[in-house]
Amino acid sequence: MLSKKDAFSPVLNPDEVEAIFDAPLEMFIKNENRRAEEREWKGGSLMVKT
């Protein structure tokens, strides 16, 4: 959890990304934009949250 949202200042690293895009932070923190599903992996199951 980001406790001081105003203090967060992302820095672009051109070696990590090919293109820059903007997305509002709310898009990532609103529950209606999240989902979880169970998947099988190596004989077991795990919960994948996106």
Secondary structure, DSSP 4 states (H G I P E B T S, - for coil): --S-GGG------TTT-SS-----THHHH-GGG--EEEEEETTEEEEEE-
